[in-house]
Amino acid sequence: MASAVHSIPSVDEQFVFTASAKRKLLIVGAVGVVLVLLGVFLMASGGHDVAHHAAEGHGAHGGEDHGHGYHWIKRVWANLWLNGIFFTGMSVAGMFWLSYNYLAQAGWSAVFKRIPEAMPAFLPIAGVVMLITFILGGHDLFHWTHAGLYDPNGPEFDPIINGKKGYLNTPFFLIRMVIYFAGWYGLWRMMRKASLEEDQVGGLDNYHKMVKIGVIFLVFFAVTSSTSAWDFIMSIDTHWFSTMFGWYTLANWHVTGLAVIVLFVVTLKENGYLKAVNASHLHDLGKFVFAFSIFWTYVWFAQFLLYYYANIPEEVVYFWERFNGYGGAYKALFFVNIFMNFVFPFLLLMTRDSKRTPIIMKVACWFVILGHYVDFFNNIMPGTVGAHGAIGPFEIGCLAVFGSAFVWTVASQLEKAKLIAANHPMLQESVYHDIE
């Protein structure tokens, strides 16, 4: 069997992270830095066209207002937090993909499994950014960090938030954050080590080891994907709660990660790599993006419909703020979110041929990635900066800096091992994958 595998000429591929590719990423990163600095200048000087001009006096968390300078600083922290969450999900989705593929003993994805395998390498960077942001700016982002809320004799006492203090307190929050990132990254390192060993020694021992690691990760992630969503996003709107929010965030992260995998596969193939990847592989990847775009929409709409229909104030306020609140600052993005994350990918990827056409897949996946950035923007900004949120040079610059760093990290990982895992026991099944 081993000789048959090695007789396939397309499996012996080594990715080279070229100087040209590095230069392009550095240019994107540099442009991002310039936009960040420009955005800071415009926000600090009051020259940036922000949404609060249309809704003066409506700050986040009950109308707090500490002057213009206070709001632009909060906006900086909010954007660092937003990008940290967005790229954390994008990274951990790679490990999620690997784990359920190993658990299902899926063979069709073996020829490109090194791409999702490389994505979690960005987790330490995202984790450090989020940890520093919370330590330095958490008081500006999370209303529950204010000590006055827990003093029964104080004017700011909030009995609802006080009832959550056993879970929502700074020491326990930091402990949970460390557990999340340490667990996700640690299990990925174990998976990566076994994968690289499999390249060297072959056999089935490392394959079975990776199945076990995948099971452990899925159990751990089943809990932490929800609790991290509560911590990182839902606790921003401390009074609000949703029993579906963990699923909602998981769907967000997963479909974004799927879109990233597709873009890497298509781009590498266009540059002469992954010769074993065929139209059937692309078709199946397209079905994943199509299906989980619909799943995200199902969770989004189910949550929205039930809460809006019930019209219970403490539940519906979350959607009201994004639809009508802050002078309508987020209303346009509310509808853009649905179009980019459901309508466009649904219509574009509905047909069989579209899922086999690289350019269509690239367009659809870019829409999905940017659309879910908008979704996280809508989740985070109203509760942190309120009417002072907008997508401008600073936001675009942050996204460019994080994006270029993510791609650089993934490309560096791809260079460290064979691009196709030649000793994967199901490699031949993947090479000859055909769903005509």
DOVEXTOR-888708 format. One line per 5 residues: for each residue x, y, z of C-alpha. Coordinates in Angstrom, 3 decimals, always signed. Layout:
residues N
X,Y,Z ~ ... $
END
This chain:
residues 436
+0.000,+0.000,+0.000 ~ +2.835,+2.363,+0.845 ~ +4.430,+1.925,-2.559 ~ +1.093,+2.662,-4.234 ~ +0.751,+5.881,-2.300 $
+4.262,+7.044,-3.131 ~ +3.702,+6.250,-6.801 ~ +1.237,+9.139,-6.961 ~ +3.397,+12.030,-8.213 ~ +1.230,+14.824,-6.805 $
+1.649,+13.942,-3.122 ~ +5.279,+15.014,-2.774 ~ +4.784,+18.761,-2.467 ~ +6.669,+21.266,-0.358 ~ +5.175,+24.732,+0.022 $
+7.630,+27.627,-0.306 ~ +6.739,+30.890,+1.404 ~ +8.377,+33.058,-1.217 ~ +9.948,+36.464,-0.757 ~ +7.356,+37.874,-3.143 $
+4.490,+36.541,-1.020 ~ +6.105,+37.887,+2.130 ~ +6.566,+41.277,+0.511 ~ +2.885,+41.430,-0.468 ~ +1.800,+40.579,+3.072 $
+4.166,+43.175,+4.497 ~ +2.679,+45.777,+2.140 ~ -0.851,+44.870,+3.261 ~ +0.250,+45.032,+6.887 ~ +1.998,+48.368,+6.347 $
-1.085,+49.828,+4.660 ~ -3.086,+48.565,+7.626 ~ -0.754,+50.311,+10.067 ~ -1.056,+53.563,+8.107 ~ -4.849,+53.289,+8.167 $
-4.778,+52.564,+11.897 ~ -2.664,+55.676,+12.542 ~ -4.881,+57.755,+10.262 ~ -7.959,+56.448,+12.046 ~ -6.508,+57.271,+15.462 $
-5.663,+60.792,+14.290 ~ -9.135,+61.360,+12.854 ~ -10.900,+59.972,+15.920 ~ -8.727,+61.889,+18.377 ~ -9.142,+65.139,+16.468 $
-12.887,+64.693,+16.063 ~ -12.575,+64.761,+12.280 ~ -13.848,+61.253,+11.660 ~ -17.411,+60.856,+10.472 ~ -18.724,+58.647,+13.257 $
-22.238,+57.591,+13.927 ~ -22.617,+59.560,+17.137 ~ -23.293,+62.736,+15.152 ~ -26.683,+61.191,+14.353 ~ -27.386,+60.136,+17.915 $
-25.651,+62.471,+20.301 ~ -25.923,+61.496,+23.920 ~ -26.665,+57.789,+23.429 ~ -23.532,+56.100,+24.766 ~ -23.030,+52.454,+25.491 $
-24.303,+50.977,+28.725 ~ -27.069,+53.320,+29.646 ~ -25.838,+56.511,+28.068 ~ -22.448,+56.913,+29.770 ~ -20.584,+59.866,+28.328 $
-17.103,+60.897,+29.396 ~ -16.160,+63.199,+26.560 ~ -15.064,+62.645,+22.972 ~ -11.558,+61.451,+23.883 ~ -13.015,+58.717,+26.060 $
-15.092,+57.360,+23.196 ~ -12.271,+57.059,+20.668 ~ -10.148,+55.196,+23.216 ~ -13.040,+52.810,+23.814 ~ -13.300,+52.376,+20.062 $
-9.637,+51.333,+19.886 ~ -10.135,+48.717,+22.605 ~ -13.372,+47.511,+21.017 ~ -11.690,+46.971,+17.646 ~ -8.791,+45.056,+19.181 $
-11.316,+42.891,+21.018 ~ -13.402,+42.414,+17.859 ~ -10.449,+41.318,+15.729 ~ -9.133,+39.115,+18.523 ~ -12.435,+37.247,+18.674 $
-12.815,+37.114,+14.886 ~ -9.364,+35.643,+14.247 ~ -9.535,+33.385,+17.304 ~ -12.612,+31.767,+15.804 ~ -11.004,+31.560,+12.389 $
-7.992,+29.814,+13.930 ~ -9.763,+27.373,+16.234 ~ -12.137,+26.422,+13.397 ~ -9.161,+24.678,+11.776 ~ -8.785,+22.393,+14.784 $
-12.540,+21.876,+14.883 ~ -12.496,+20.789,+11.229 ~ -9.594,+18.389,+11.803 ~ -11.213,+16.863,+14.871 ~ -14.588,+16.012,+13.406 $
-12.980,+14.748,+10.197 ~ -10.789,+12.375,+12.197 ~ -13.717,+11.319,+14.369 ~ -15.806,+10.596,+11.263 ~ -12.820,+8.828,+9.659 $
-13.301,+11.044,+6.634 ~ -10.836,+10.262,+3.870 ~ -11.816,+12.738,+1.156 ~ -10.154,+15.722,+2.878 ~ -6.714,+14.135,+3.427 $
-5.055,+15.928,+0.488 ~ -5.656,+19.408,+1.944 ~ -5.801,+18.675,+5.678 ~ -2.520,+20.545,+6.213 ~ -4.380,+23.839,+5.679 $
-6.795,+23.566,+8.627 ~ -3.923,+21.955,+10.526 ~ -1.900,+25.169,+10.139 ~ -4.645,+27.629,+11.091 ~ -4.574,+27.205,+14.926 $
-0.949,+28.420,+14.972 ~ -2.387,+31.944,+15.213 ~ -4.137,+31.235,+18.528 ~ -1.268,+32.467,+20.785 ~ -1.170,+35.814,+18.961 $
-4.927,+36.298,+19.180 ~ -4.914,+35.156,+22.802 ~ -2.187,+37.599,+23.847 ~ -3.970,+40.470,+22.079 ~ -7.232,+39.662,+23.843 $
-5.570,+39.199,+27.228 ~ -3.758,+42.543,+27.011 ~ -6.891,+44.262,+25.721 ~ -8.957,+42.970,+28.625 ~ -6.341,+43.859,+31.237 $
-5.841,+47.403,+29.909 ~ -9.242,+48.184,+28.404 ~ -11.682,+45.694,+29.884 ~ -13.132,+48.345,+32.192 ~ -14.145,+50.324,+29.096 $
-15.622,+47.326,+27.284 ~ -17.417,+45.351,+29.979 ~ -20.004,+47.079,+32.138 ~ -19.868,+44.294,+34.727 ~ -16.275,+45.227,+35.670 $
-17.485,+48.408,+37.439 ~ -17.237,+47.906,+41.217 ~ -20.143,+50.242,+41.992 ~ -22.605,+47.783,+40.483 ~ -22.070,+45.389,+43.389 $
-22.453,+47.824,+46.296 ~ -26.024,+47.543,+47.642 ~ -25.699,+50.968,+49.234 ~ -24.324,+52.707,+46.141 ~ -26.268,+54.624,+43.482 $
-25.029,+52.317,+40.685 ~ -26.101,+49.074,+42.351 ~ -27.557,+46.629,+39.833 ~ -29.281,+43.584,+41.372 ~ -29.286,+41.652,+38.078 $
-25.563,+42.039,+37.473 ~ -24.866,+41.495,+41.163 ~ -26.622,+38.134,+40.835 ~ -24.103,+37.117,+38.155 ~ -20.974,+38.105,+40.084 $
-20.102,+34.500,+40.942 ~ -19.410,+33.957,+37.248 ~ -18.769,+37.467,+35.930 ~ -15.800,+38.658,+37.937 ~ -12.367,+39.641,+36.685 $
-10.214,+36.877,+38.273 ~ -12.519,+34.069,+37.107 ~ -12.861,+35.670,+33.659 ~ -9.071,+35.736,+33.231 ~ -8.774,+32.151,+34.448 $
-11.362,+31.015,+31.915 ~ -9.652,+32.928,+29.117 ~ -6.332,+31.242,+29.870 ~ -8.038,+27.824,+30.028 ~ -9.693,+28.389,+26.644 $
-6.556,+29.340,+24.781 ~ -4.276,+26.906,+26.610 ~ -6.692,+24.034,+25.966 ~ -7.311,+24.834,+22.302 ~ -3.664,+25.489,+21.528 $
-2.322,+22.613,+23.634 ~ -4.549,+20.046,+21.955 ~ -3.610,+21.434,+18.566 ~ +0.090,+21.090,+19.379 ~ -0.519,+17.435,+20.258 $
-2.400,+16.919,+16.985 ~ +0.301,+18.682,+14.982 ~ +3.079,+16.651,+16.611 ~ +1.327,+13.368,+15.802 ~ +0.705,+14.511,+12.226 $
+4.381,+15.344,+11.667 ~ +5.444,+12.040,+13.236 ~ +3.097,+10.240,+10.864 ~ +5.028,+11.786,+7.967 ~ +8.214,+10.232,+9.275 $
+7.189,+6.761,+10.454 ~ +3.896,+5.974,+8.700 ~ +1.704,+3.248,+10.130 ~ -1.575,+3.700,+11.981 ~ -0.438,+4.528,+15.518 $
-0.354,+8.288,+14.991 ~ -3.598,+8.211,+13.041 ~ -5.376,+6.546,+15.964 ~ -3.691,+8.994,+18.323 ~ -5.080,+11.905,+16.295 $
-8.574,+10.401,+16.411 ~ -8.343,+10.313,+20.231 ~ -7.028,+13.883,+20.377 ~ -9.860,+14.953,+18.106 ~ -12.435,+13.363,+20.419 $
-10.942,+15.114,+23.443 ~ -10.937,+18.425,+21.590 ~ -14.568,+18.070,+20.481 ~ -15.687,+17.383,+24.052 ~ -13.649,+20.340,+25.346 $
-14.791,+22.601,+22.518 ~ -18.429,+21.594,+22.988 ~ -18.265,+23.342,+26.355 ~ -15.756,+26.121,+25.749 ~ -17.174,+27.304,+22.422 $
-20.338,+28.251,+24.305 ~ -18.779,+29.581,+27.502 ~ -16.232,+31.646,+25.567 ~ -19.087,+33.115,+23.503 ~ -20.863,+34.071,+26.716 $
-17.668,+35.591,+28.124 ~ -16.215,+37.345,+25.088 ~ -19.406,+38.661,+23.489 ~ -22.657,+38.095,+25.371 ~ -21.358,+39.506,+28.667 $
-20.803,+42.868,+26.939 ~ -24.594,+43.295,+27.094 ~ -24.672,+42.079,+30.679 ~ -28.433,+42.157,+31.225 ~ -29.160,+40.247,+28.040 $
-28.994,+36.480,+27.738 ~ -29.604,+33.862,+25.083 ~ -29.679,+30.081,+25.333 ~ -28.727,+29.894,+21.636 ~ -25.776,+32.256,+21.670 $
-23.146,+29.519,+21.989 ~ -24.487,+27.757,+18.881 ~ -24.739,+31.073,+17.108 ~ -21.097,+31.976,+17.739 ~ -19.944,+28.451,+16.871 $
-21.771,+28.724,+13.537 ~ -20.109,+32.109,+13.001 ~ -16.622,+30.787,+13.685 ~ -17.104,+27.544,+11.778 ~ -18.403,+28.968,+8.504 $
-15.718,+31.672,+8.576 ~ -13.053,+29.003,+9.048 ~ -14.540,+26.950,+6.198 ~ -14.366,+29.973,+3.903 ~ -10.720,+30.523,+4.859 $
-9.894,+26.869,+4.114 ~ -11.499,+27.208,+0.679 ~ -9.543,+30.376,-0.121 ~ -6.251,+28.737,+0.862 ~ -7.047,+25.621,-1.184 $
-8.006,+27.590,-4.291 ~ -5.085,+30.021,-3.990 ~ -2.530,+27.251,-3.501 ~ -3.943,+25.301,-6.429 ~ -3.795,+28.407,-8.625 $
-0.117,+28.712,-7.719 ~ +0.724,+25.168,-8.765 ~ +0.278,+23.351,-5.446 ~ -2.271,+20.726,-4.320 ~ -2.340,+19.008,-7.702 $
-4.302,+16.162,-6.112 ~ -7.196,+18.491,-5.271 ~ -9.895,+18.125,-7.901 ~ -13.329,+19.550,-8.679 ~ -14.983,+17.040,-6.360 $
-12.978,+18.288,-3.384 ~ -13.955,+21.864,-4.202 ~ -17.562,+20.762,-4.646 ~ -17.648,+19.193,-1.175 ~ -16.015,+22.237,+0.396 $
-18.596,+24.409,-1.338 ~ -21.365,+22.242,+0.115 ~ -19.919,+22.785,+3.591 ~ -19.882,+26.576,+3.155 ~ -23.381,+26.490,+1.653 $
-24.789,+24.258,+4.409 ~ -23.297,+26.107,+7.352 ~ -24.295,+29.486,+5.937 ~ -27.840,+28.159,+6.103 ~ -27.222,+26.787,+9.606 $
-25.961,+30.174,+10.782 ~ -29.072,+31.778,+9.289 ~ -31.312,+29.251,+11.026 ~ -29.785,+29.990,+14.439 ~ -29.793,+33.753,+13.808 $
-33.413,+33.816,+12.675 ~ -34.682,+31.394,+15.325 ~ -33.180,+33.537,+18.058 ~ -34.388,+36.779,+16.481 ~ -37.935,+35.537,+15.776 $
-38.552,+34.023,+19.209 ~ -37.266,+37.051,+21.079 ~ -38.971,+39.615,+18.898 ~ -42.249,+37.707,+18.861 ~ -42.273,+37.322,+22.656 $
-41.421,+41.030,+23.009 ~ -40.042,+40.596,+26.520 ~ -38.096,+43.833,+27.227 ~ -34.951,+42.273,+28.732 ~ -34.676,+39.955,+25.719 $
-35.735,+42.109,+22.788 ~ -33.566,+45.094,+23.796 ~ -30.503,+43.448,+22.198 ~ -32.133,+43.470,+18.769 ~ -33.903,+46.792,+19.259 $
-30.563,+48.543,+19.883 ~ -29.160,+47.129,+16.650 ~ -32.266,+47.839,+14.612 ~ -33.557,+51.138,+15.995 ~ -31.171,+52.259,+18.729 $
-28.387,+54.840,+18.667 ~ -30.109,+56.912,+16.010 ~ -30.105,+53.985,+13.581 ~ -26.297,+53.776,+13.575 ~ -26.376,+49.987,+13.087 $
-29.594,+49.564,+11.096 ~ -27.920,+49.383,+7.675 ~ -25.402,+46.801,+8.901 ~ -28.289,+44.790,+10.357 ~ -29.555,+44.165,+6.807 $
-26.078,+43.984,+5.217 ~ -25.352,+41.173,+7.668 ~ -28.238,+39.050,+6.346 ~ -27.389,+39.736,+2.718 ~ -23.679,+38.915,+3.005 $
-24.032,+35.864,+5.236 ~ -27.126,+34.235,+3.798 ~ -28.701,+35.709,+0.656 ~ -25.511,+36.088,-1.381 ~ -23.791,+32.747,-0.562 $
-27.130,+30.915,-0.780 ~ -27.862,+32.166,-4.285 ~ -24.262,+31.963,-5.478 ~ -23.532,+28.439,-4.250 ~ -26.894,+26.847,-4.944 $
-25.948,+25.168,-8.213 ~ -23.565,+22.257,-8.673 ~ -21.352,+24.024,-11.199 ~ -20.873,+27.104,-9.009 ~ -19.301,+24.976,-6.268 $
-16.823,+23.615,-8.826 ~ -15.813,+26.998,-10.208 ~ -12.840,+28.506,-8.318 ~ -13.614,+32.167,-9.035 ~ -17.210,+31.792,-7.824 $
-16.030,+29.986,-4.710 ~ -13.516,+32.750,-4.007 ~ -16.121,+35.495,-4.363 ~ -18.612,+33.626,-2.171 ~ -16.016,+32.932,+0.522 $
-14.808,+36.534,+0.619 ~ -18.405,+37.606,+1.136 ~ -18.781,+35.073,+3.936 ~ -15.598,+36.202,+5.706 ~ -16.362,+39.919,+5.467 $
-20.011,+39.270,+6.260 ~ -19.179,+37.513,+9.500 ~ -16.807,+40.318,+10.399 ~ -19.834,+42.622,+10.071 ~ -21.826,+40.191,+12.229 $
-19.230,+40.300,+15.020 ~ -19.096,+44.082,+14.606 ~ -22.848,+44.218,+15.226 ~ -22.491,+41.904,+18.215 ~ -19.760,+43.904,+19.928 $
-19.897,+47.583,+19.023 ~ -23.371,+48.642,+20.244 ~ -22.633,+47.454,+23.784 ~ -19.121,+48.905,+23.905 ~ -19.047,+52.193,+21.996 $
-22.768,+52.646,+21.350 ~ -23.527,+55.377,+18.840 ~ -19.821,+56.078,+18.395 ~ -19.192,+52.957,+16.326 ~ -18.471,+53.061,+12.600 $
-16.440,+51.238,+9.970 ~ -13.703,+53.660,+8.936 ~ -9.943,+53.785,+8.359 ~ -9.146,+52.456,+11.832 ~ -11.420,+49.417,+11.469 $
-10.172,+48.615,+7.973 ~ -6.573,+49.045,+9.112 ~ -7.013,+46.704,+12.092 ~ -8.570,+44.071,+9.857 ~ -5.670,+44.373,+7.391 $
-3.025,+44.074,+10.126 ~ -4.655,+41.054,+11.752 ~ -5.409,+39.460,+8.378 ~ -1.858,+39.774,+7.077 ~ -0.470,+38.433,+10.376 $
-2.865,+35.469,+10.204 ~ -1.943,+34.587,+6.624 ~ +1.772,+34.965,+7.450 ~ +1.415,+32.595,+10.407 ~ -0.494,+29.982,+8.421 $
+1.923,+30.195,+5.479 ~ +4.878,+29.764,+7.843 ~ +3.270,+26.617,+9.262 ~ +2.575,+25.217,+5.798 ~ +6.255,+25.602,+4.958 $
+7.320,+23.480,+7.938 ~ +5.925,+20.200,+6.608 ~ +4.982,+18.457,+3.377 ~ +1.916,+20.158,+1.926 ~ +0.225,+16.768,+1.525 $
+0.435,+14.228,+4.345 ~ +1.894,+11.387,+2.274 ~ +1.486,+8.740,+5.003 ~ -2.146,+9.489,+5.795 ~ -3.845,+6.045,+5.677 $
-6.724,+7.377,+3.559 ~ -4.667,+9.391,+1.112 ~ -5.507,+7.261,-1.913 ~ -9.212,+7.591,-1.157 ~ -8.742,+11.356,-1.140 $
-6.644,+11.441,-4.313 ~ -9.267,+9.463,-6.223 ~ -12.216,+11.283,-4.652 ~ -14.936,+11.563,-7.272 ~ -18.595,+12.544,-6.814 $
-19.533,+12.927,-10.466 $
END
